[in-house]
Amino acid sequence: MEYRRLGASGFKVPVLSFGTGTFGGKGEFFSAWGNTDVAEARRLVDICLDAGVTMFDSADIYSRGAAESILGEAIKGRRDKVLISTKSTFRFSDEPNDVGSSRFHLINAVDGALKRLGTDYIDLFQLHGFDAVTPVEETLSTLDDMVRAGKIRYLGVSNFSGWHLMKSLDVANRYGYSRYVANQTYYSLIGREYEWELMPLGLDQGVGAVVWSPLGWGRLTGKIRRGQPLPETSRLHKTGDMGPQVSDEYLYGVIDALDEIARETGKTVPQIALNWLLQRPTVSTLVIGARNEEQLRQNLGAVGWNLTTEQVAKLDAASNVTPIYPYWHQRGFGERNPPPV
């Protein structure tokens, strides 16, 4: 397994991480992905560790805390062998202050996560979304306190816009607080908006991408084909309207290119889609999910080889879209606004 630095930090993470969104199955939106119990989770963790996948990503709202609890049970007795990444910000209960990035909520959220995970530190803690109500200074001073206390080792964000992240980095620089080194972001062959602003920002500021939903919200699993009905087993029947939308013709065009390269390489569609991402600037790790052992082993086949330059170019062309303003305008000034490399 290849390891990469997480942004500009000295911390290295495997290029594939395992997402625990399928653990638990309690609640509503964040439980629709699966209902993996402790026994199955332990088996998936075993497979990951055998393959060198040592980082496991969770969040407090996944199955209302059950995902973290199950992960904690699955890694019991081998905490020193794993890296734990988790997140908080979204509403966790009906209590007025059980939401956001205030000092009150973050302290409670981190302490709750530590208890559920059965550990005394979190390797990577990320804000799950931007809180526009809480002052950035309050959020960062709180996180810095917890880093200094040893509860958190590295900090990141998720689902921030470019100005959210840049403002936060400026505040950290101004007051000497711990900086964000990770951006857990949506990025896939059929969702390349990350490249427009967040990728250049990551290159400039040393923030590594922790990619969520690298298979385009389940659309690049190899089960979707032009002119064929959606398989009954696809989770898109339940969650398709919840995530990023993609036009059918655009999706099929990308899948056609993936199928062509699959015939050339003998690799599967998801393996190719994941490998393409691993060759993109700023990408530190891809968070892969799996509801069972077969899916996990398939995704693990994305590493240990590389697409050719020609194959990457073919996928680039098939997935290219005209960006929104001002990014399309900036492309016309390529002499001074070169694309990220």
NORRADA-V87315 format. One record per pair of residues at least 24 apart in sequence whose ideal C-beta (glycine too) atoms are under 7 Angstrom apart, sorted by the first residue. I is the first residue (numbers start at 0). J is the second residue. D is the distance in whole Angstrom. If there is no record, write none. Layout:
BEGIN
i:I j:J d:D
i:I j:J d:D
END
This chain:
BEGIN
i:0 j:50 d:6
i:0 j:51 d:3
i:0 j:52 d:6
i:0 j:302 d:7
i:1 j:302 d:6
i:3 j:283 d:5
i:4 j:207 d:7
i:4 j:283 d:7
i:5 j:153 d:7
i:5 j:180 d:5
i:5 j:181 d:6
i:5 j:207 d:5
i:5 j:283 d:5
i:6 j:180 d:4
i:6 j:181 d:6
i:6 j:205 d:5
i:6 j:206 d:5
i:6 j:207 d:4
i:6 j:283 d:7
i:7 j:180 d:6
i:7 j:205 d:3
i:8 j:153 d:6
i:8 j:180 d:4
i:10 j:153 d:5
i:12 j:54 d:5
i:12 j:82 d:6
i:12 j:283 d:6
i:12 j:284 d:5
i:13 j:51 d:6
i:13 j:52 d:5
i:13 j:53 d:6
i:13 j:54 d:6
i:13 j:284 d:6
i:14 j:277 d:6
i:14 j:284 d:6
i:14 j:285 d:7
i:14 j:302 d:6
i:15 j:52 d:5
i:15 j:284 d:7
i:15 j:285 d:6
i:15 j:287 d:6
i:15 j:299 d:7
i:15 j:302 d:6
i:16 j:52 d:7
i:16 j:54 d:4
i:16 j:55 d:7
i:16 j:56 d:5
i:16 j:84 d:7
i:16 j:284 d:5
i:16 j:285 d:7
i:16 j:286 d:5
i:17 j:43 d:7
i:17 j:47 d:5
i:17 j:52 d:6
i:17 j:55 d:5
i:17 j:56 d:7
i:17 j:287 d:6
i:18 j:56 d:5
i:18 j:286 d:4
i:18 j:287 d:6
i:18 j:288 d:4
i:19 j:55 d:6
i:19 j:56 d:7
i:19 j:57 d:4
i:19 j:61 d:6
i:19 j:66 d:5
i:19 j:70 d:5
i:20 j:61 d:5
i:20 j:66 d:7
i:20 j:288 d:6
i:21 j:288 d:6
i:21 j:290 d:5
i:22 j:61 d:7
i:22 j:62 d:6
i:22 j:65 d:7
i:22 j:66 d:4
i:22 j:69 d:4
i:22 j:70 d:6
i:23 j:61 d:7
i:23 j:62 d:3
i:23 j:65 d:3
i:23 j:66 d:5
i:23 j:69 d:6
i:24 j:62 d:6
i:25 j:62 d:4
i:25 j:63 d:5
i:25 j:65 d:5
i:26 j:62 d:6
i:26 j:63 d:5
i:28 j:241 d:7
i:29 j:60 d:5
i:29 j:61 d:5
i:29 j:62 d:7
i:30 j:62 d:5
i:31 j:234 d:7
i:31 j:237 d:5
i:31 j:238 d:5
i:32 j:234 d:6
i:32 j:288 d:7
i:33 j:290 d:4
i:35 j:69 d:7
i:35 j:290 d:7
i:36 j:69 d:7
i:37 j:69 d:5
i:37 j:72 d:5
i:37 j:73 d:6
i:40 j:69 d:5
i:40 j:70 d:7
i:40 j:73 d:4
i:41 j:73 d:4
i:42 j:292 d:7
i:43 j:289 d:7
i:43 j:292 d:7
i:43 j:295 d:6
i:44 j:73 d:5
i:44 j:74 d:6
i:46 j:292 d:6
i:46 j:295 d:6
i:46 j:296 d:7
i:48 j:80 d:6
i:50 j:299 d:5
i:53 j:80 d:7
i:53 j:81 d:5
i:53 j:82 d:5
i:54 j:82 d:4
i:54 j:84 d:6
i:54 j:284 d:6
i:55 j:81 d:6
i:55 j:83 d:6
i:55 j:84 d:7
i:56 j:84 d:4
i:56 j:286 d:5
i:57 j:85 d:5
i:58 j:85 d:6
i:58 j:86 d:4
i:58 j:87 d:7
i:58 j:127 d:6
i:59 j:85 d:7
i:59 j:87 d:5
i:59 j:91 d:6
i:59 j:108 d:6
i:59 j:111 d:7
i:59 j:112 d:6
i:60 j:89 d:5
i:60 j:91 d:6
i:64 j:115 d:5
i:67 j:112 d:6
i:67 j:115 d:4
i:67 j:116 d:5
i:68 j:115 d:5
i:70 j:116 d:6
i:71 j:115 d:6
i:71 j:116 d:4
i:71 j:117 d:4
i:75 j:117 d:6
i:78 j:118 d:6
i:82 j:122 d:4
i:83 j:116 d:6
i:83 j:118 d:6
i:83 j:121 d:6
i:83 j:122 d:5
i:84 j:122 d:6
i:84 j:123 d:4
i:84 j:125 d:7
i:85 j:112 d:5
i:85 j:121 d:6
i:85 j:124 d:6
i:86 j:125 d:5
i:86 j:127 d:4
i:86 j:157 d:6
i:87 j:112 d:7
i:87 j:127 d:6
i:88 j:126 d:5
i:88 j:127 d:4
i:88 j:128 d:5
i:88 j:130 d:6
i:89 j:127 d:5
i:89 j:128 d:6
i:99 j:130 d:4
i:99 j:132 d:6
i:99 j:133 d:6
i:100 j:126 d:6
i:100 j:130 d:4
i:100 j:133 d:5
i:100 j:138 d:4
i:101 j:133 d:5
i:101 j:137 d:7
i:102 j:137 d:6
i:102 j:141 d:4
i:105 j:141 d:5
i:105 j:142 d:7
i:106 j:141 d:7
i:109 j:145 d:6
i:109 j:150 d:6
i:109 j:151 d:7
i:113 j:150 d:7
i:120 j:149 d:6
i:120 j:150 d:6
i:120 j:151 d:7
i:120 j:152 d:6
i:121 j:150 d:7
i:121 j:151 d:5
i:122 j:152 d:5
i:122 j:153 d:6
i:123 j:153 d:5
i:123 j:155 d:6
i:123 j:181 d:6
i:124 j:151 d:4
i:124 j:154 d:6
i:125 j:155 d:4
i:125 j:156 d:6
i:125 j:157 d:5
i:125 j:181 d:6
i:125 j:183 d:5
i:126 j:156 d:5
i:126 j:157 d:7
i:127 j:157 d:5
i:127 j:158 d:7
i:128 j:157 d:7
i:128 j:158 d:5
i:129 j:159 d:5
i:129 j:163 d:4
i:135 j:166 d:6
i:135 j:167 d:5
i:135 j:170 d:5
i:136 j:170 d:6
i:139 j:167 d:7
i:139 j:170 d:5
i:139 j:171 d:6
i:139 j:176 d:4
i:140 j:176 d:6
i:142 j:177 d:6
i:143 j:176 d:4
i:143 j:177 d:5
i:146 j:177 d:5
i:153 j:180 d:6
i:153 j:181 d:7
i:154 j:179 d:5
i:154 j:180 d:7
i:155 j:179 d:6
i:155 j:180 d:6
i:155 j:181 d:3
i:155 j:182 d:6
i:155 j:183 d:6
i:155 j:209 d:7
i:156 j:182 d:6
i:157 j:183 d:4
i:157 j:184 d:7
i:161 j:196 d:4
i:161 j:197 d:6
i:161 j:200 d:5
i:164 j:200 d:6
i:164 j:206 d:7
i:165 j:200 d:6
i:168 j:204 d:6
i:179 j:206 d:6
i:180 j:205 d:7
i:180 j:206 d:6
i:180 j:207 d:6
i:181 j:206 d:7
i:181 j:207 d:5
i:181 j:209 d:5
i:182 j:206 d:5
i:182 j:208 d:6
i:182 j:209 d:7
i:183 j:209 d:4
i:183 j:211 d:6
i:184 j:208 d:6
i:184 j:210 d:6
i:184 j:211 d:7
i:185 j:211 d:6
i:185 j:212 d:6
i:185 j:243 d:7
i:186 j:210 d:5
i:186 j:213 d:7
i:186 j:276 d:7
i:187 j:212 d:6
i:187 j:213 d:5
i:187 j:214 d:6
i:187 j:215 d:4
i:187 j:219 d:7
i:187 j:272 d:7
i:188 j:215 d:6
i:188 j:219 d:6
i:188 j:253 d:6
i:188 j:272 d:5
i:188 j:275 d:6
i:188 j:314 d:6
i:188 j:318 d:5
i:189 j:215 d:4
i:189 j:218 d:6
i:189 j:219 d:7
i:189 j:245 d:5
i:189 j:249 d:7
i:189 j:250 d:6
i:189 j:253 d:5
i:189 j:318 d:6
i:190 j:215 d:6
i:190 j:243 d:5
i:191 j:318 d:6
i:194 j:339 d:7
i:195 j:322 d:5
i:195 j:326 d:4
i:198 j:280 d:6
i:198 j:281 d:5
i:198 j:339 d:5
i:199 j:339 d:5
i:201 j:281 d:4
i:202 j:280 d:6
i:202 j:281 d:6
i:202 j:339 d:6
i:207 j:281 d:6
i:207 j:283 d:3
i:208 j:281 d:5
i:208 j:282 d:5
i:208 j:283 d:6
i:209 j:283 d:6
i:209 j:284 d:5
i:209 j:286 d:6
i:210 j:276 d:6
i:210 j:282 d:6
i:210 j:285 d:5
i:210 j:286 d:6
i:211 j:286 d:5
i:213 j:272 d:7
i:213 j:273 d:6
i:213 j:276 d:5
i:213 j:285 d:5
i:213 j:287 d:7
i:214 j:269 d:6
i:214 j:272 d:6
i:215 j:245 d:7
i:216 j:242 d:4
i:216 j:243 d:6
i:218 j:245 d:6
i:218 j:250 d:6
i:219 j:268 d:6
i:219 j:269 d:6
i:219 j:272 d:4
i:220 j:269 d:5
i:221 j:267 d:6
i:221 j:268 d:4
i:221 j:269 d:6
i:223 j:254 d:6
i:224 j:254 d:7
i:225 j:251 d:4
i:252 j:317 d:5
i:253 j:317 d:5
i:253 j:318 d:5
i:256 j:313 d:5
i:256 j:314 d:6
i:256 j:317 d:4
i:260 j:310 d:5
i:260 j:313 d:7
i:266 j:300 d:7
i:267 j:297 d:6
i:267 j:300 d:7
i:269 j:297 d:6
i:269 j:298 d:6
i:270 j:300 d:5
i:270 j:301 d:4
i:271 j:306 d:7
i:273 j:298 d:7
i:273 j:301 d:4
i:274 j:301 d:5
i:274 j:305 d:7
i:274 j:306 d:5
i:275 j:306 d:6
i:275 j:311 d:6
i:275 j:314 d:5
i:278 j:305 d:7
i:278 j:306 d:7
i:278 j:311 d:6
i:280 j:339 d:5
i:280 j:340 d:6
END
